[in-house]
Amino acid sequence: MNSILNLEDYECCLNILSLSYKYLPEHLKPCFLYMGIFLENQEIRVLQLIKLWIAEGLVEPDRNSKSLEEIGQDYLKDLIDWNLVLVQKSGAIGNFKTCYLHDCIRDLCLRIAREEKFVYASRNHYIPQDILNEHRVILLGNHLSQEFDILYPLRCRTLICSGGNLPQLEDKSLHVLDAVHINSFEDIFQHADLRYIGCHTTSVCRVPSTISNLLSLQTIICCNSSMVSAPMEIWNMKHLRHVEFSEISLPDPPSSTAKPDEQILPCLHTFMRIVNFSCSAEVLWRMQRVKKLKIKYDGTEGDYCIANLHHFSMLESLKICFCLDTSKNLRLLRRLSFPISLRQLSLDNLKLRRADMNIVASLPNLEDLKLKGITSGSWWGRFRMGFCCLKSLKIVSGDEVGGVSHLLTIPLEIGDIPGLRVFEIRNIGAVTAISAAKMLVDRENYGIEGLQVKVSFMNKQEMLQFKRLQELSNWSISTNFTVEAGPEMRVRSDFWHT
């Protein structure tokens, strides 16, 4: 009897929730239903979700010169305001990182998606005959392609493989292919209408020139275990928005007789992670509208024209990793400059000096800074133009490879950054944590509220030493101070106040 009543209550709950969907603006309905492609309790990465929405044609351009990515963010905010989507993780600069659906909301989403034949999800190796022509198909679990070949080929425009191999398809009409394991790009590139490719591989080492056949390709995301080389043809793909590889080498652009404006990649938003990126004038011209860039220098000798980076006038996010010996590191670092448009900057394994930090501090729009490198002498001080917009600062310290060495105390000047909201330091010792805690208390004593300090110890012993030092000093830890003992152990923020 209880189970029947519970079922009735649950159905009543779904009926009430369905009213939210009923009155949802029409352009948001397919975006909501599309979230049914994700697994139960799955943490949905916002950037991936929006790229998929765009590839599916669910994001409509407007007349306010906003990018499709910005419009997609607005759509997600609207769904959150309608209480249909919940935020799981937010960035320090106000952006959403991950989201999820409540169990009841997800059940509603899947029910409506089935009724409207918006998506079909298979939890086993059997696919009914009547869904062969479904618009969107999700294969849950690791499916082997030959197991599907025995049945009958699929015909769909969207296929999510959940980590399995590519099954046999009746035609080449795919628009979206995600979460597929590949040994070669050749089979995938036969689908000339593809707009989105998400894959992982342990064997691919090059992208074939046939990628140029994908005239509508917007996004290619590949988790690769070894570096992949891109073909020359990639410079001619006008609809590319996001190119994301674990590591990719990029050839110099070909000489062209086309007009300069015709050589630009007009939609390019993201390109990562380019190894030994050469920022020549030709590359700069073609990629001039890029907004997010991740690059790595592995020590190979070359003239990378790194001084040209500041000419990327639309670049908002930049991550640079130097895997070099000290002398090469210094030579490149001295030529490094940054565009004033940057909002996010991550520097990995750089030998920073105070003069270098002065350049970083002067960036007028910088909101998020991550430092993972080797410092030189007194690298932090009072800067003439000191981080006027900085909201988040993360420093990796200690003995970790690439960590900021010799960081024994936290510079008090960090507490003077007025807009700072999150300060995170990782892999540190007890003395460093004490100085961070005192910096926060001093800041709050001056009436400057709103800063969260998060520290992560290099081991449990340092965490216990921190506790002992705090007890001996007989001063209080701010409630805005959070301690972690490495990635495997999280400690409540009130642990130190009990």
C-alpha positions as CSV (number, residue, x, y, z in Angstrom):
1,M,0.0,0.0,0.0
2,N,2.8,2.4,0.9
3,S,4.5,1.8,-2.4
4,I,1.3,2.6,-4.3
5,L,0.8,5.8,-2.3
6,N,4.5,6.7,-2.9
7,L,4.0,6.1,-6.6
8,E,0.9,8.2,-6.7
9,D,2.7,11.0,-4.8
10,Y,5.6,10.8,-7.2
11,E,3.3,11.0,-10.3
12,C,1.6,14.0,-8.7
13,C,5.0,15.6,-8.2
14,L,5.9,15.0,-11.8
15,N,2.6,16.5,-13.0
16,I,3.2,19.6,-11.0
17,L,6.8,19.9,-12.3
18,S,5.5,19.5,-15.8
19,L,3.8,22.9,-15.5
20,S,7.3,24.4,-15.4
21,Y,8.1,22.8,-18.7
22,K,4.7,23.7,-20.2
23,Y,5.2,27.4,-19.6
24,L,8.9,27.4,-20.5
25,P,9.8,29.7,-23.4
26,E,9.8,27.7,-26.7
27,H,13.5,28.2,-27.4
28,L,14.4,26.7,-24.0
29,K,12.4,23.5,-24.3
30,P,14.8,21.6,-26.6
31,C,17.7,22.8,-24.5
32,F,16.1,21.3,-21.4
33,L,15.2,18.0,-23.1
34,Y,18.7,17.7,-24.5
35,M,20.0,17.4,-20.9
36,G,18.5,13.9,-20.9
37,I,21.5,12.6,-22.8
38,F,23.6,12.7,-19.6
39,L,23.7,9.9,-17.1
40,E,21.9,9.9,-13.8
41,N,23.9,11.8,-11.2
42,Q,26.3,12.9,-13.8
43,E,28.2,16.1,-13.3
44,I,27.4,18.1,-16.5
45,R,30.3,20.3,-17.7
46,V,28.7,23.6,-18.8
47,L,31.1,24.3,-21.6
48,Q,30.5,20.9,-23.1
49,L,26.8,21.3,-22.8
50,I,26.8,24.6,-24.6
51,K,29.0,23.3,-27.4
52,L,26.6,20.5,-28.0
53,W,23.6,22.9,-28.0
54,I,25.3,25.0,-30.6
55,A,26.2,21.9,-32.8
56,E,22.5,20.8,-32.6
57,G,21.3,24.2,-33.7
58,L,19.5,24.8,-30.4
59,V,21.2,28.2,-29.8
60,E,19.8,31.0,-31.9
61,P,21.9,34.0,-32.9
62,D,20.7,37.4,-31.8
63,R,21.3,40.9,-33.1
64,N,23.2,42.1,-30.1
65,S,26.6,40.9,-31.4
66,K,26.8,38.2,-28.7
67,S,28.6,35.0,-29.5
68,L,26.7,31.8,-29.6
69,E,28.6,30.7,-26.5
70,E,27.4,33.8,-24.6
71,I,23.9,33.2,-25.8
72,G,24.1,29.6,-24.6
73,Q,25.2,30.8,-21.2
74,D,22.1,33.0,-21.1
75,Y,19.9,30.0,-22.0
76,L,21.5,28.0,-19.1
77,K,20.9,30.9,-16.7
78,D,17.3,31.0,-17.7
79,L,16.9,27.3,-17.1
80,I,18.4,27.8,-13.7
81,D,16.1,30.7,-12.9
82,W,13.2,28.4,-13.9
83,N,14.5,25.9,-11.2
84,L,14.8,23.2,-13.8
85,V,18.6,23.0,-13.7
86,L,20.8,23.2,-10.5
87,V,24.3,24.6,-10.3
88,Q,26.9,22.2,-9.0
89,K,30.1,24.2,-9.2
90,S,30.6,27.8,-9.9
91,G,33.9,29.6,-10.8
92,A,35.3,32.4,-8.7
93,I,34.6,34.9,-11.4
94,G,30.9,34.1,-11.5
95,N,30.8,31.6,-14.3
96,F,29.1,28.2,-14.0
97,K,31.4,25.2,-14.3
98,T,29.1,22.2,-13.8
99,C,25.4,21.6,-13.3
100,Y,23.0,18.8,-12.8
101,L,19.3,17.8,-12.8
102,H,17.4,16.7,-9.7
103,D,16.2,13.1,-9.9
104,C,12.6,14.2,-10.3
105,I,13.5,16.8,-12.9
106,R,15.5,14.3,-14.8
107,D,12.7,11.8,-14.8
108,L,10.4,14.5,-16.2
109,C,13.0,15.4,-18.8
110,L,13.3,11.7,-20.0
111,R,9.5,11.2,-20.0
112,I,8.9,14.2,-22.2
113,A,11.8,13.4,-24.4
114,R,10.4,9.9,-25.0
115,E,6.9,11.2,-25.6
116,E,8.2,13.7,-28.2
117,K,10.7,11.3,-29.6
118,F,13.5,13.8,-28.9
119,V,16.0,11.2,-27.7
120,Y,16.3,7.4,-27.3
121,A,18.7,5.9,-24.7
122,S,19.7,2.2,-24.8
123,R,21.0,0.5,-21.7
124,N,21.7,-2.8,-23.4
125,H,22.9,-4.3,-26.6
126,Y,19.4,-4.6,-28.1
127,I,17.9,-1.8,-30.0
128,P,14.3,-2.1,-31.1
129,Q,13.5,-1.9,-34.8
130,D,11.2,1.0,-34.4
131,I,13.9,3.4,-33.2
132,L,16.3,2.9,-36.1
133,N,15.4,6.3,-37.5
134,E,15.5,8.1,-34.2
135,H,17.0,11.6,-34.4
136,R,19.2,11.2,-31.3
137,V,20.5,7.9,-29.9
138,I,22.5,7.3,-26.7
139,L,24.3,4.0,-26.2
140,L,24.9,3.6,-22.4
141,G,27.9,1.5,-21.4
142,N,30.8,0.1,-23.4
143,H,29.2,-1.3,-26.6
144,L,31.4,-3.2,-29.1
145,S,30.6,-2.2,-32.7
146,Q,30.4,-5.8,-33.9
147,E,27.6,-6.5,-31.4
148,F,25.5,-3.9,-33.1
149,D,26.5,-5.0,-36.5
150,I,24.9,-8.4,-35.8
151,L,21.5,-6.6,-35.4
152,Y,21.0,-3.8,-37.9
153,P,22.7,-0.5,-38.7
154,L,21.5,2.7,-37.1
155,R,20.3,5.8,-38.8
156,C,20.5,8.9,-36.6
157,R,21.8,12.5,-36.6
158,T,23.2,12.4,-33.0
159,L,25.0,9.5,-31.5
160,I,26.4,9.4,-27.9
161,C,28.5,6.3,-27.4
162,S,29.4,6.6,-23.7
163,G,32.9,5.4,-24.3
164,G,32.3,2.6,-26.7
165,N,33.4,2.0,-30.3
166,L,31.5,3.4,-33.3
167,P,28.7,1.1,-34.3
168,Q,27.7,0.4,-37.9
169,L,25.5,3.2,-39.3
170,E,23.2,3.0,-42.2
171,D,24.1,6.3,-43.8
172,K,26.5,9.2,-43.3
173,S,24.1,11.8,-41.9
174,L,25.6,12.2,-38.5
175,H,25.7,15.7,-37.1
176,V,26.9,15.0,-33.6
177,L,29.2,12.2,-32.4
178,D,30.4,12.2,-28.8
179,A,32.1,9.9,-26.3
180,V,33.4,7.4,-28.9
181,H,36.6,5.5,-28.8
182,I,38.6,5.5,-32.0
183,N,41.7,4.0,-33.5
184,S,41.6,6.3,-36.6
185,F,39.8,9.4,-37.7
186,E,39.2,8.0,-41.2
187,D,35.8,6.3,-40.5
188,I,34.5,9.3,-38.6
189,F,35.5,11.7,-41.4
190,Q,33.3,9.9,-43.9
191,H,30.3,11.6,-42.2
192,A,30.6,14.9,-44.1
193,D,27.8,16.6,-42.2
194,L,29.5,16.3,-38.8
195,R,29.4,19.5,-36.6
196,Y,30.6,18.0,-33.3
197,I,33.2,15.2,-32.6
198,G,34.1,14.1,-29.1
199,C,36.4,11.1,-28.9
200,H,39.3,9.5,-27.1
201,T,42.2,7.5,-28.4
202,T,45.5,5.8,-27.5
203,S,46.8,5.2,-31.0
204,V,46.0,8.2,-33.2
205,C,49.1,10.4,-33.9
206,R,47.8,12.6,-36.8
207,V,44.6,14.2,-38.1
208,P,44.2,13.3,-41.8
209,S,43.7,15.9,-44.4
210,T,40.2,14.6,-45.1
211,I,39.1,16.7,-42.2
212,S,38.6,19.4,-44.8
213,N,35.7,17.4,-46.1
214,L,33.8,18.3,-42.9
215,L,32.6,21.7,-44.2
216,S,30.2,22.2,-41.2
217,L,32.5,21.0,-38.4
218,Q,32.4,23.3,-35.4
219,T,33.9,21.4,-32.6
220,I,36.5,18.6,-32.3
221,I,37.5,17.4,-28.9
222,C,40.0,14.6,-28.5
223,C,41.5,13.0,-25.4
224,N,44.7,11.6,-26.9
225,S,47.6,9.9,-25.1
226,S,50.3,11.0,-27.5
227,M,50.8,14.2,-29.5
228,V,48.7,14.5,-32.6
229,S,49.8,16.5,-35.7
230,A,47.2,18.7,-37.5
231,P,47.0,18.9,-41.3
232,M,47.5,22.1,-43.3
233,E,43.9,21.9,-44.3
234,I,42.8,22.9,-40.8
235,W,43.6,26.6,-41.7
236,N,40.8,26.6,-44.3
237,M,37.9,25.4,-42.1
238,K,35.8,28.5,-41.7
239,H,33.2,27.1,-39.3
240,L,35.6,25.8,-36.6
241,R,34.8,27.1,-33.2
242,H,36.5,24.7,-30.7
243,V,39.7,22.6,-31.3
244,E,40.7,20.8,-28.2
245,F,43.3,18.1,-28.0
246,S,45.4,16.8,-25.1
247,E,48.4,17.8,-27.2
248,I,48.5,18.9,-30.9
249,S,51.1,20.4,-33.1
250,L,50.0,23.0,-35.6
251,P,51.7,23.5,-39.0
252,D,52.5,27.0,-40.3
253,P,49.7,28.3,-42.5
254,P,50.0,27.8,-46.2
255,S,50.8,30.7,-48.6
256,S,47.6,31.9,-50.1
257,T,46.5,34.1,-52.9
258,A,43.1,34.8,-51.3
259,K,42.3,38.2,-49.9
260,P,43.5,38.7,-46.3
261,D,39.9,38.9,-44.9
262,E,39.1,35.5,-46.5
263,Q,42.0,33.8,-44.7
264,I,40.6,34.5,-41.2
265,L,39.0,31.7,-39.1
266,P,36.0,33.9,-38.3
267,C,34.3,31.6,-35.7
268,L,37.4,30.3,-33.9
269,H,36.8,30.5,-30.1
270,T,39.0,27.9,-28.5
271,F,42.3,26.2,-29.5
272,M,44.2,23.9,-27.1
273,R,46.7,22.4,-26.3
274,I,49.1,23.5,-29.0
275,V,52.7,22.3,-28.5
276,N,55.4,24.8,-29.5
277,F,52.9,27.4,-30.8
278,S,54.5,29.8,-33.2
279,C,52.7,33.1,-33.0
280,S,53.8,34.4,-36.4
281,A,52.1,37.4,-38.1
282,E,50.3,34.9,-40.4
283,V,49.0,32.8,-37.5
284,L,48.0,35.9,-35.6
285,W,46.0,37.1,-38.6
286,R,44.1,33.9,-39.1
287,M,43.4,33.3,-35.4
288,Q,42.8,36.9,-34.5
289,R,39.3,36.2,-33.0
290,V,40.3,33.4,-30.7
291,K,39.2,33.8,-27.1
292,K,40.7,30.8,-25.3
293,L,44.2,29.5,-25.9
294,K,46.3,26.8,-24.2
295,I,49.9,26.3,-25.3
296,K,52.9,24.3,-24.2
297,Y,56.6,24.7,-25.0
298,D,58.6,21.4,-24.7
299,G,62.1,22.7,-25.1
300,T,62.5,22.3,-28.8
301,E,64.6,25.1,-30.2
302,G,62.8,27.6,-32.3
303,D,61.6,31.2,-32.8
304,Y,58.1,31.1,-31.6
305,C,57.4,34.8,-31.9
306,I,56.0,34.7,-28.4
307,A,56.1,38.5,-28.1
308,N,53.2,38.6,-30.6
309,L,50.8,37.1,-28.0
310,H,49.7,40.6,-26.9
311,H,48.2,41.2,-30.3
312,F,45.4,38.7,-29.7
313,S,43.0,41.6,-28.9
314,M,40.0,39.3,-28.2
315,L,41.8,36.7,-26.1
316,E,40.2,36.2,-22.7
317,S,41.7,33.0,-21.4
318,L,45.4,32.0,-21.7
319,K,47.3,29.0,-20.3
320,I,51.0,28.6,-20.9
321,C,53.2,25.7,-19.8
322,F,57.0,25.7,-20.1
323,C,58.6,22.3,-20.0
324,L,62.1,23.8,-20.5
325,D,65.4,24.0,-18.8
326,T,66.1,27.3,-16.9
327,S,68.0,29.1,-19.6
328,K,65.5,28.5,-22.4
329,N,62.7,29.3,-19.9
330,L,64.2,32.7,-19.2
331,R,64.8,33.6,-22.8
332,L,61.2,33.0,-23.7
333,L,59.8,34.5,-20.6
334,R,61.7,37.8,-21.2
335,R,59.9,38.1,-24.6
336,L,56.5,37.1,-23.2
337,S,53.7,39.7,-23.2
338,F,50.0,39.5,-22.6
339,P,46.9,41.1,-24.3
340,I,45.0,43.5,-22.1
341,S,41.8,41.7,-22.9
342,L,42.8,38.7,-20.6
343,R,40.3,37.7,-17.9
344,Q,41.9,34.3,-17.0
345,L,45.7,33.6,-17.0
346,S,47.5,30.4,-16.0
347,L,51.3,30.2,-15.9
348,D,52.9,26.8,-15.4
349,N,56.6,26.3,-14.6
350,L,57.8,29.8,-15.2
351,K,60.7,31.4,-13.3
352,L,58.9,34.5,-12.2
353,R,60.5,37.7,-10.9
354,R,58.8,40.7,-9.4
355,A,59.2,42.6,-12.7
356,D,57.2,39.8,-14.4
357,M,54.5,39.9,-11.7
358,N,54.3,43.7,-12.2
359,I,53.3,43.1,-15.8
360,V,50.7,40.6,-14.8
361,A,49.4,42.9,-12.1
362,S,48.9,45.7,-14.6
363,L,46.4,43.7,-16.8
364,P,43.3,45.7,-16.4
365,N,40.7,43.0,-16.9
366,L,42.4,40.0,-15.2
367,E,40.0,38.2,-12.9
368,D,41.4,34.7,-12.4
369,L,45.2,34.0,-12.0
370,K,46.8,30.6,-11.5
371,L,50.5,30.3,-10.8
372,K,52.4,27.0,-10.9
373,G,56.0,27.8,-11.4
374,I,59.5,28.4,-9.9
375,T,59.9,31.8,-8.4
376,S,63.0,33.9,-8.4
377,G,63.8,35.9,-5.2
378,S,61.2,38.3,-3.9
379,W,58.6,37.8,-6.6
380,W,55.6,39.5,-5.0
381,G,55.4,43.1,-3.7
382,R,53.3,46.2,-3.9
383,F,52.6,46.9,-7.5
384,R,52.0,50.3,-9.0
385,M,48.8,48.9,-10.7
386,G,47.8,46.1,-8.5
387,F,45.3,43.6,-9.7
388,C,42.4,46.0,-9.9
389,C,39.9,43.3,-11.1
390,L,41.4,40.1,-9.6
391,K,38.8,37.8,-8.0
392,S,40.6,34.5,-7.8
393,L,44.2,33.6,-7.1
394,K,45.5,30.0,-7.1
395,I,49.1,29.1,-6.3
396,V,50.7,25.6,-6.4
397,S,53.5,25.4,-4.0
398,G,56.0,23.1,-2.3
399,D,57.9,20.1,-3.8
400,E,55.4,19.3,-6.4
401,V,56.9,19.2,-9.9
402,G,56.5,22.6,-11.4
403,G,55.4,24.0,-8.0
404,V,56.2,27.4,-6.7
405,S,59.3,26.7,-4.7
406,H,60.5,28.6,-1.5
407,L,57.0,29.8,-0.7
408,L,57.4,29.8,3.0
409,T,55.1,32.7,3.9
410,I,52.2,34.3,2.2
411,P,52.9,37.9,1.2
412,L,50.7,40.2,3.2
413,E,50.1,42.3,0.1
414,I,47.9,39.6,-1.3
415,G,45.4,40.6,1.4
416,D,45.4,44.2,0.0
417,I,43.8,43.1,-3.3
418,P,40.4,44.7,-2.8
419,G,38.2,42.5,-5.1
420,L,39.8,39.1,-4.2
421,R,37.1,36.5,-3.4
422,V,39.0,33.2,-3.5
423,F,42.7,32.6,-2.6
424,E,43.8,29.0,-3.0
425,I,47.2,27.5,-2.2
426,R,48.1,23.9,-2.7
427,N,50.7,21.5,-1.6
428,I,52.0,23.6,1.3
429,G,53.4,23.2,4.8
430,A,52.1,24.2,8.1
431,V,54.1,27.5,8.4
432,T,52.8,28.7,5.0
433,A,49.2,27.8,6.1
434,I,49.6,29.8,9.3
435,S,50.7,32.9,7.3
436,A,47.7,32.5,5.0
437,A,45.4,32.3,8.0
438,K,46.9,35.4,9.6
439,M,46.7,37.3,6.4
440,L,42.9,36.5,6.2
441,V,42.4,37.5,9.9
442,D,44.3,40.8,9.4
443,R,42.2,41.6,6.3
444,E,38.9,40.9,8.1
445,N,40.1,43.0,11.1
446,Y,40.3,45.9,8.7
447,G,36.7,45.3,7.7
448,I,37.4,43.8,4.3
449,E,35.0,40.8,4.0
450,G,34.2,38.3,1.3
451,L,37.5,36.4,0.9
452,Q,37.6,32.6,1.0
453,V,41.0,31.1,1.7
454,K,41.5,27.4,0.8
455,V,44.7,25.6,1.6
456,S,45.8,22.1,0.7
457,F,48.7,20.4,2.6
458,M,51.4,18.3,1.1
459,N,50.7,15.5,3.6
460,K,48.7,14.8,6.8
461,Q,51.7,15.5,9.1
462,E,51.8,19.1,7.9
463,M,48.0,19.4,8.5
464,L,48.5,18.1,12.1
465,Q,51.4,20.5,12.6
466,F,49.2,23.3,11.5
467,K,46.7,22.4,14.1
468,R,49.4,22.3,16.9
469,L,50.8,25.7,15.8
470,Q,47.4,27.2,15.9
471,E,46.6,25.9,19.3
472,L,50.0,27.1,20.7
473,S,49.5,30.6,19.2
474,N,46.1,30.8,20.9
475,W,44.4,32.9,18.1
476,S,41.3,32.2,16.2
477,I,41.0,30.9,12.6
478,S,38.5,32.7,10.4
479,T,35.4,30.8,9.4
480,N,36.3,31.7,5.8
481,F,39.4,29.5,6.0
482,T,39.1,26.0,4.6
483,V,41.7,23.3,5.0
484,E,42.3,20.2,2.9
485,A,44.9,17.5,3.5
486,G,45.6,16.6,-0.1
487,P,43.1,15.4,-2.7
488,E,42.2,12.2,-0.8
489,M,41.1,14.0,2.5
490,R,38.8,16.9,2.8
491,V,38.4,18.7,6.2
492,R,35.4,20.7,7.2
493,S,36.0,24.4,7.5
494,D,34.7,24.3,11.1
495,F,37.2,21.6,12.1
496,W,39.6,24.2,13.5
497,H,36.8,26.0,15.5
498,T,35.6,23.0,17.5
